């Protein structure tokens, strides 16, 4: 009887164990599934202009979005053959690729090929209010999925360039861009380091945590609110950033931020996987030059940039 019981117990453990092994990739697949795209599709780069500034070239162009339409972008490249690091930049609400261009140029001069793109709400033909990711309709989910796919395509674009070292890729995001970077970190394994500035746990967190000065769901009819939450909660960045490892994360936040709630920022940081660093500054939503220099120094360590060539001018927003 004892042997029979042991045999049954072993069989049960084997069954449970095999089920657990199978369930792990399923959970990951569930997280990644909304953002899957066809990497074999052509990027279809369309270059509008190329201009030269001291030490760099700036390409004004678009590429095809997996979700339809085109992604407005700048590619800023150092003069020379490389190899170079690759950095992707994403702006905040109300901004565009132009917001990222000054810092993109500064970083390019340190030895990085920098791609700065515009989010869907900053593109021609956007169906919502220009400059805002909030319509409280299914468009918000579509746009969030689209920006993550477009960022992944940005990685494809950088890796298509022979001068870019695939082991030296980083992401820099500001506010909304930082939140989307946290989401990206949970599914994109080719990026080594993520610098996330004044970012929140995502649209749901932004509209539900604390005083909600810039987005209050209480103003939305109950049925519409519930439908929006149902659409957005599964793709909330705070659910993804815990899967960022082995990528390393840097959070930079202002103690007096009047846009991102302190509790929202802290929850996002705490949800993140290790390795990570957190830095706070006596600042609001606009970080001081000290923070940008800290970001650049951290990037230099992560993807081998030449900080002696970094000459930051406080106009990165």
N, C-alpha and C positions, 0 to 999 in steps of 0.2 A: 504493500500500500504506500509506503514511504517513497519507494523508487518511482512508482506511478505518479505520485504527487509532484516529485521533483521534476520528472519528465514533462508533466503538463505545465509546470511553472516556467521551465526553460523555453518550451514552445511559445508560451504566452509572451515572454520577454522578447523572443525573436520577432514575433509578429508586431508587438508594440514598437520595438526598435526600428524595424523596417518601415513602419508607418511614419515614425518621427523623421527618419531620414528623408522620406519622400515629401513630407510636409514642409520642410525648410525651404527647398527651392520653390515650392508652390507659393509660399508667402512672399518670397522675393519677386516671383513672377507677377503676383497680384499688384505689388507696388509699381513695378516697372511697366506693366502692360499698357497703361494709357499713353505712354511716351514712346512706344516702339515705332520705328520708322524704317524705311528702306534705304540702307546705306549705299546701295548700288545705283540709286538714282543720281543723275548728274547734278552737280551744284549749279551749273548754268550761270557762271559769273558774267555779269555785264558791267564793264568798267565805264564810268562816265568821264572821270578826269584823273590825272596823276600829276601831283605837284611835288616839288622838292623844296625842303627847308634844310638848314644846316644840320648835317648828320643823319637825315631821315628822308624817306619818301612817304607820301600820303596818297592812298588809293581811295577814291570815292566810287563806290560800286554797290551792286545788289546781288543777292543770290537767291535761288529758289527755296521757298519754305516747304517742308514736307506737308504742311497743313493747307497749302495754297497761298498764292500771292508771292510777294518778293520781300526779302529782308534788306532794308537799307543798312549799309555798313561802311565803316572806314577800316582800312588796313594800314597800319603805320609800321614801316620796316626800317631797320637800321641800314646805313650804307655799309656795304661789304658782303662777304660770302657766308659768314656764320662759321660754326653753328650758333644758333640763337635760341633763347627760351621762347615760349609762346604764351601769351596772356590774352584772355577774353574778358571784356569789360561790359557791364550792364548798369544803366542809369536808374534813377528813381522816378517816382510819379511826377509828372509835369516836365520831365526831361526827355532827352533823346540821345542818339549817338553823339550829337554835338556837345552834350554835357560832359561826355567822357573824353573828348578829344584832347584837351590840354594835358591831362594826366597821361593819356595814351602816348603823347609825344614825349613827355618827360621820361616815361618808362622805356620807350623805344630807344632812346639815346643811351640807356644803360645796357643794351644788348638783348632786347626782346622784340619779337614780332607781335604787335598788339592789334587785336580785332575788337572793335567797338560797334555794337549793333543797337538798333532801335527796337523797343518792345512793340507788340502789335498795336497798343493804344497810341503810339507815336508815329504811326505809318499812314500814308495817304489811303483814304477809303475806309478807315476804321468806322464800324457801325455805331459805336458808343460815343460818349463825350470825349473829344480829343484830349489826350493827356491824362486820362483817368482809367484805371483798370476796373472800375466798378459800374456795372449796369444792373446788377442783381438779377441777371437772367443767365441762361445757358451760355451766352457769349463769354462770360467771365471764365467758365471752365474751359471752353474752347481756346480762349486766348492764353490761359496759363499753360495748357498742354502745348500750345503752339510755341510759346517762347522757350520752353524747355527743349523741344525738338530742334528749334532753331539754334539754340546754344550747342546742342550735340552736333548739329551740322557744322557749327563753327569750329568744333574740335576737328571734324573731318577736314575742313578747309585748311586749318593750320598744318595738319599732318600731311596734307598733299604737297606742302612746300618743302623742298629738299633742305633748305637752310634751317628748318625748325627741328630741334632735338625733341623727339617724342617723350623722353624721360624728364623734360623740364617744362611741363605745362602748368599754368596757374589760372585762377579766376579771381576777378575783383568785382564786387557788386556794392552798390550804394543804395541804402533804404530798400525800396521794392526790389532793386537788383540784387541786394544781399539776401533777401528772403528767397528769391528764385535761385540764387546760388546754393542756399541750403537744401532746396529741393533737388537741384541738379547733383549735388554731392552724394545724395543717396542712391543715384542710379548710374552716374558716369564714372567709370573706373580709370579713365585715361588721364585725368587731371590730378596732379600731385598735391596742390595747395589751394585753399580757398580763403581769400581775404574778404570778410563780410562787415561792412560798415553800417552802423545805425539801422540794423535790420530787425524785423519782427518775425514771429512764428508763422506769418502768412495772412492772407486776407481775412480768414475767419477770426484769428486772434486779434488782428487789428481792429475789427469791428465789434468785438465782444469783451475785450479785456479792459478793465479800468474805466476811465472817464469817457473814452470813445469820442474824443473831441472832433475828430475828422471823419468818422464813420460810425453811425449809430443805427443798429438794426431795429431799434424800437420805432424808427420812422417808417419802416417797411411793413406793409400788410402781412398778417401772420402767415397766410398760405404761401405767399411769395417768399417770405423769409425762410420758412421751413424747406421749401423746394431748393432755394439757393444754398442753404447749409448742407442739404443732402448731396448736392452737386459738388460743393467745394471741400467739405471736410475730408473726403478720401484722398485728396491731392494737396492737403495742407503741408507746407514745408516742414513744420515741426515734427510731422510723422516720418519724415525721410532723413533728417539730418543725423539721426542716431545711427544711420547705416553708412556714414561717410568714410570710416576707416577702410583702408590705411591712410587715406588722405589726411593731411594736417589742416587745422582750421585756426583762423585768427579772427576774433570778434573785437571791433572797436566801436565804443558807444559813448554818448554824452550823458553826463549825470543830470543835466537840465533839459533834456530833450522834451520838447512840447508836442512832438508828433508821434513818436514811438513811446508807449507806456513803459516805465521801468520794469514792471512785473512781466510784461510781454517779452522784453529783451532778455531778461534773466531766464525766463522759462525756455526760450530758444537756445540760449547758451547751455543751460543744464541738460537739455535733451540731446545735445550734440555728442558724438563719439569722441574718444581720445585718439590721437593727440590733439590738444587744442590750447590756445592761449586766449585770455580775455583782458582787454585794456579799457579802462574808463578814463574819461577826460572831463575837466571842468568846462563843459561846452553844451550847446544845444544840439539841434539836429544837423547843423553845419559843423563839422569837426575842424579843429584848429590845424595849422600847418604842422605842428608837432606830431599829430596823429598820422598825417599823410607821410611824413618822413619815417615814422615807425613802421607804417605799412610797407614802404619801399625797402627799408632795411630788412624786414622780415622776408619779403619776396626775394631779396638778394641772397639771403641764406638758403631759401627753399629751392630756387631755380637758377642760382649762380648769375646774378646781375652785377654790373660794375657800378657801385654806389658813388665812385668818384666822379661819375658823369651825370649824377642825378641833380637837377637844378629845378626844384619845384617852385611854381608860381601859384599862389592861392586863388585859382579860378577854375578848379576842376569840376565844379558843379555846373 
